[in-house]
Amino acid sequence: HAFVLLASSSSLAAPGLTQAWTEPTQVGQFALATLTLANFSEADVALYLKSFTGLDTVPQKLTRKFYQATSGNPFFLTEILKSLIERNQLFDPSGLEFRDDIPIPSSISNVLQERFLKTPPLLQTALRYLAASIRSLSEDELAILLKTGRPQLSDILQPLTLQGFVQQEEDLFQLANPSLRQAILEHTPPEQKKKDHQALATLFLQATDKNLYGIA
């Protein structure tokens, strides 16, 4: 599982992290690097919940519920926590303890679709193209698809990268997680999928390297 992290320190410590960093790449004013995570154990989930929320105590029963709902997948766990916080369903009224009746979603797909729908229309379009393509897309290709210039493109890609939707390797962009791709494709109407495929096919036919075709 890959996370895009923004950090000001060269030393980060968290449960379940491996030492698989990519070289930092520049997105606007931020330096971003990708880090591969192993699935969390139940104990790791408890530590992550403390780190994510800033609370000192996590009930074991709650830890187990999150672990069972996500199988320790760091991406799923993070997305579910974000969703619960946005809905004000994670903390009690004091904000100092977890709620007793946290409605942990049973499907990560619903959580991801909800986040996708909350993004502005142009960002949704960028995500749809990345989901429809089975290979990474370059900045130039995304600029053509979105009918925008390179300077404006950074205003699109920067929030998508910082929010964990997209990861970057050099000049290439792709969705950060296969589950996100599946959620976007499931939500996209067939007629819109057809239009996205046609736009990608036209783009790839114009490419100089004919071996880079890829449409989902």
Disulfide bonds with the S-S distance in Angstrom:
none
